């Protein structure tokens, strides 16, 4: 199966510090790929490389076999990618419905009412987005990144600040959207969310790819347990 996203020996340096060190990653269509690792592992920098906030010092990034490492974020989005940042980036002065209408830029989009129902926003569709709870702002932000039915969506810490119940609902929403044909790459550290949602996991440590595989393989690896406990 041809990969939808592939990074080949991507490296990013800031002065003398190497934040991402020779990382190669291949994500197939249909995956919910999680990128995890302890603080300082390079997850955030890698996320910014693949969405276009940073340019790698070396290596390549391909989306559907097209080199994109020199493209800006909006150019990558136009190719059929969606992005949700850690902090909700909704338009607070617009209603929920207006936010979704603004983000819907493709003909082959998801049904707005279905999205509103899935994200428990139907009763608040005419409310200002700024008046939503933190959890519902996170859900609206995920809806904004997926409404145009991009082929690949990047989610950065999508459950940050959510309750246990809200996190479980978010996991079910992501799995449902995945069944509708959206591939996900998720940066996160909530292991319950990872276990619920991931089809494959990549672990970064000190800027390098440490291990990849199923959630069972990754969590049973002694080295993974050591780095999360600070033993290496």
Secondary structure as UniProt FT lines:
FT   STRAND          3..14
FT   TURN            15..16
FT   STRAND          17..28
FT   TURN            29..30
FT   STRAND          32..36
FT   TURN            39..40
FT   HELIX           43..51
FT   STRAND          58..63
FT   TURN            64..65
FT   STRAND          66..67
FT   TURN            69..70
FT   HELIX           73..78
FT   TURN            79..80
FT   STRAND          81..84
FT   TURN            92..93
FT   HELIX           96..103
FT   HELIX           112..118
FT   TURN            119..120
FT   HELIX           122..124
FT   TURN            125..126
FT   HELIX           129..131
FT   HELIX           134..146
FT   TURN            147..148
FT   STRAND          152..156
FT   TURN            158..161
FT   HELIX           164..179
FT   TURN            180..181
FT   STRAND          183..187
FT   HELIX           191..197
FT   STRAND          200..205
FT   TURN            206..207
FT   STRAND          208..213
FT   HELIX           215..219
FT   HELIX           222..228
FT   TURN            229..230
//
